[in-house]
Amino acid sequence: MNLPSHGANPSHLYNASGIARPDHVLDFSVNTNPLGPPEWLKEQWGRYLHTIEEYPDPTGYKAVMSIADKFDVAYDQVLLGNGAAEIIHFIARYTAGQHAVICTPAFSEYEDACQAYGCPIEYVPVPISSWQLPIDELVEQSKKAGVIFLCTPNNPTGQSFNEKDIVSLLDQTRHSNALIVIDEAFYDFFGDESLVKYIAAYPHLAVMHSMTKMYSIAGLRIGYVISSSPIISKLKQYRPHWNVNAIALQVAEEIARDHAHAMKTREMIKGERERMKDLLEKLGFLVLPSAVNFYLLKDPQLDNQKPILHFLLERGIVLRHTENFKGLDGKWLRSAVKREKENNRLIEALKEWRNKC
């Protein structure tokens, strides 16, 4: 069965699974903010539309300056992308043909991009039970690598690496040729602190962010990377002209100044995440600790979780499979944290599963 490699594709998953799609589907495989876009964006949406008649600024100057101000970095240390996925492809092209190291489990786009640009890939597994950064192995790999990808908070596990361990890795690789890429697509679900603060001390560090997750604007496709000026200058060579559309640029400029929506979201997510973990564990499921808006769960009575995935699909509930995450291999399911009413539907369906078993 060729399952889709990303979440948020319910129709693709139903087709691949050979299950008729119900009229009403609740998608827990998508990990954007369940509160949706901020109110100011919904209220002011119309004022962005006038820009569609003109070509966007190819440099994205205002949006870049807004992001640079937020993190107290220089303008030439920020590069915008058509989603963080485009940034990943810029980096893979920059390191084309060189060894790429990926800490797994991890977002599948790192692997896809590296393969597209002929990068031999080395996988460094992280035990999900301890979630400790394998520093010694990564330092050894850095001696021949062009790039090392880390994701923290991690997708799909929701866990974060210890900051001191990351700093230790940066210290020990500063004289290597490896670019250390840290994907913080979900950092703002965890808090306001970003590893961007270490870029001045470590010019071989690049930190990626996505605006589509917290602000629920996946259709606008906006992400960025912050690094040393020389790295950004080299990555810019691969940027297509007008790679970010005019509406996305305006929204990104405003989002970089927003704090209230993220704070409100974190409060809601934390409460629901803890409530769901408690309820699921009472039903006999294993739930990994998470710091963000999704988590991994499994029925310990099953090795592969496909029977639960199909059971829920038949009831109009879509979870994210983990068949294409190295180290997970279908042994867990990923669920987003949604609003209370939607989360309760998942609990009721899993109670039904328990009664069935």
Secondary structure, 3 states (H helix, E strand, C coil): CCCCCCCCCHHHHHHHHCCCCCCCCEECCCCCCCCCCCHHHHHHHHHHHHHHHCCCCCCCHHHHHHHHHHHCCCHHHEEEECCHHHHHHHHHHHCCCCEEEEEECCCHHHHHHHHHCCCCEEEEECCCCCCCCCHHHHHHHHCCEEEEEEECCCCCCCCCCCHHHHHHHHHHHCCCCCEEEEECCCHHHHCCCCHHHHCCCCCCEEEEEECCCCCCCHHHCCEEEEECHHHHHHHHCCCCCCCCCHHHHHHHHHHCCCCHHHHHHHHHHHHHHHHHHHHHHHCCCEECCCCCCEEEEECCCCCCCHHHHHHHHHCCEECECCCCCCCCCCCCEEEECCCHHHHHHHHHHHHHHHHHC
